[in-house]
């Protein structure tokens, strides 16, 4: 009878230990087999720019970037060596050109991505990988979506990527430096009359920036005012008749081989008549990442010498 009571006591103790163990696994960080194969791995949850709760490994060692700005972000926060795949457009910094290519931004090769066994795939829009989300999930690959619409959003993304890759100190230093540079520019432009600016993204067809483009904020912070800032879309396609009526004092060209001069609609504009045509590297203008601050500084310097009416 004494031996039977001992067995019962040990059985109860084992059951209690099992319950406590299972309870501990359900709270805080979890151990998950779905993200990196058969071995259990501690995971955590992060929130992307769309508010999605994304479960990722506690430590990220392998990542794929599907946008040039995100590749620049990852290098900026000190985690460039964790990238195992990038797009054919990811050409900055120089180290990015040596990383395995997974196709272009809009049409990545899903088989190549899966074969690289990343723990996380970074994308720049909600629709970019919508058709592939199930395939990636089935292979235990987390998808993190970014959607920066302003400088503050860019700084937030850099901070979050620092958290994802465990490089918080580097990310904090980068964000602090960028914030100081932006403040330095805005201190010189506050209270000044905005220069009327037209940003020409492409000559034919004529594309520019609208209310929803992050570049509208950049022009404003640099001391200008986009003459198309009230157009609802981010990158509207203008007719020549509409462009003719704008009469900007400055035209900023997104510098690319097919966008070397203003559209003919501006030939009689104050900008063309006074030779106030400025060029900014297209990559600086098109990528919402750390180098957007370079564009801000360049535009501010160009506008500073322009007299206002």
N, C-alpha and C positions, 0 to 999 in steps of 0.2 A: 504493500500500500504506500509505504514511504517513497519507494522508487517510482511509482505511478504519479505521485504528487509532484515529484521532481520533473518528470517528463512533461507534465501539463504546464508547470511553471516555465520551463525552457521554451515550450511551444508558444505560450503567450508572449514571452519576451521577444521571440523571433518575429511574431506577427506585428507587435508594436514597432519594432525596428523597421520592418518592411513598410508599414504605413508611413512612418516618419520620413523614410528615404523617398518614397513616391511623392509625398507632400512637398519635400524640398525640391524635387525635380520640376514640380509644377509652378514654383514661384521664382521670381528673379530671372536670372539667365537660365537657359535651357540647354539640354544636350540633344542634338538633332543629327540624324543620319542622312537627311535629304540634301544637304548643301554640298558636301565634299566627298560623297561616296559612302563607303561602308563604315568607316571609323566614326564613332561618336564625336561631336564637336560642340563646344560651348558657343551659343549664339546670343545675339542681342537684337533689339528692334530699333530702327531709325525711321524717321519720317521724311519723305521726299518732298519736292516742291509742290506736288499736287495733293499733299496730305495723305498719301498712301503709307501704310505701316509696312516696312520692309524688314524681313528678318535676314540678318547677315551673320557670318562668323565673327567671333570676338576679335580675331586678327585676320585682316585681309592681306593675302600674299600674291594673289593673281587677279588682275582686273582687266577689262576691255573697255576702251573709250570709243564711242561712236560719234564724236564731234570734235573738231579741232579746238574749240574753246575749252572743252572739258579736258582734253589732253594737256593743254597749257595750264589749266587749273591744277591738275594732278602733279605736274612737274613743279609748279609754283609752291605747293604745300610740302614738297620734299618727298613725294612718293612715286616719282617717275619710273623707278626701277621695278615697281610692282606691275606696271602695264605690260601685258603679254600680247595685246592686240590693239591696233588703232586703224583709222580709216586712211585711205590713200591721200586725203587732204590734210592729214595731220603732219605738218612740216616744221613745227616750231615747238620747243627748241630743236636744235640739230639732232639731238639724241632720239627724237621721236621718229625720224626718218629711217632709223635702223630697226624699228620694232615691226613684228609681223603684221602685214596688212590684211584686213578682213573685209575688203570691199569699200565702196564709197559710203557717204553719210546716209543717203536715202535708200540704198540697196545693199546692205551688208550681207555677207555670205554666212548664213546661219550655221551651216555644217562646219565651216572653219572656226566660228566662234565656239561651238560646242567642243570641237576637237582640242581647243586650247585650254579647256577645263578652268575657265575663270570662276571665281567665287561671286563676282559681281560684274554687271554690265552697266555702264553709265551712258545714258541717252539724253538728248537735248530737247526732245519734244514728246508729248504723250502718244502721238500717232506713229512715231518713227519705227517702233518695234511692236506695234499692236498685234500684227499678224503672227509674230514669233513668240509672244509672251508665254503661250502654253508650252511650246517646245522647250524654251529656256527653263521654265518652272519644272517640267518633267525631268530635266537634267540637273536639277538642284542649283540653278543659277539665279541669283537675285537680280532684279532689274530696278535701277534707281533713276528716276526721272528728274531732270532739272528744267526750270523754265524762267530764267532771269529776265526781268523787264526793266531793271534799273541798276544803277551802281550799287545801291544798298543790297539788292538781290544778289548781285555778283559777290559782294563781300560776305553775304550770308552763306552762299554756296561754298566759297573757299573755307569758311569756318567749319561747315558741315563735313566737307571732304577731309579736313584735318582730323576731325573726330572719327570718321570712317576708317582712315588709314593709321590712326594713332600718332599723327604728327601735329598735335594741337599747338605746340609752342611755335613751330615754324609757320603754321597757318596764321596764328595770332600776330606774329611779327610782320608777315606779308600784308595782312589786312590793315595793320596799324600804319605801315609805311604808305600804302596806297591811299588811306584816308587822309593822311597828312598832306600828300601831294594834291589831292582834290581840294582840300581846304585852302592850300596855298593859291590855287587858281581862283577859286571863288572869292577870296579876299580881294583880289585885284579887279574883279568884275562887278561886285555888289554895288548897286546904286548907279551904275552906268546905263546909258540908253542902249537897248539891244540893237545890234546890227542886223538888218534884214538879210537872211541867209537862205539860199536854196542848195540843198544837198542832192547832187545828181548821182544816183546809184548806177544807172546805165543810160547811155545816150539814145539808142534805138533798140527796143521801145524805151520811152522816157519813164524811168522809175525814180521815185524819190522816197522820202520818209514822211510818215504821218503821225497822228497822235499816239498810236500804240507802239511806236518804235523807241527803243532805248536811246537811239541817236538824237531824238528830239530833246531829251534831257541833257545830253552831252553838249549840243549846240547852245542850249540855254545857260548851262553852267559856264560855258566858255565866253559868254558875253554876247551871244547872238540870239536871234529869234527866228525859228524856221518859218518861212512864209507858207508852209503847208502843215503847220502844227495842228490845225483844226480838222484835217482830213481824218476820218474815222479809222481807216485801215492802217496797218503798220507800214506797208510799202506800196503805195498806190501807183497805178499806171496812169499818167496824165496825158491828155490830149494836147496838141500844140496850141490850140486856142486857149485852153486853161492856162498853160505855161506862159503864154504871151502876156497875159494880164498880171502876172505876179511881180514883174520888175524888181528882182532882188538886187541889193547892193553888193552882195558877195555870192559867188558860186563855189561850192566845195565839190570837187570831183573825187569819187571813190576810184583811186588810181588803179586801173587795169588796162590791158591792151586795147580793149574795145570801148574805152571810156576816157579818151585823152583830151577831149574838148567839149565845150557846152553844146547842147542841142541848138539847132538853128533858130528855134523859137526865142532864144535869148540874145540874138545878135544885136538888138537895139536896147538891151537892158543896161542900167547903170553899171552892173557888174562887168559886162563885156566892154563897154565903152571906156571904163576906167581901169581896165586890166586887172580887176580884182578876182582872179581865178586861182584858187588854191587846190592843191592835190594832197590827198592823204592816202597812205597805203590801204588798199582794199581790205587786207586781212585785219588791220587795226580797227576798221569801221564795222566789219561784219561779224567779228567774234566777241561775244560778251564775256570777256575774261580779263585778266590783269592788264593786258596791253591796251585796253580801251582807255585807260588813264593816259597812256602815251598820246593817243588821239586827242583827248581832251586838252592836254598841254599844247600840242601843236596847233590846234584850232584856235585856242585862246591867244597864242602868240601871233597867229595870222590876223585875227580880228582886232588885236590891240592897236595896230597901225591904221585901221580904217576909220576915217572921220564919220561921225553920225550927224544926221540932219537935225 
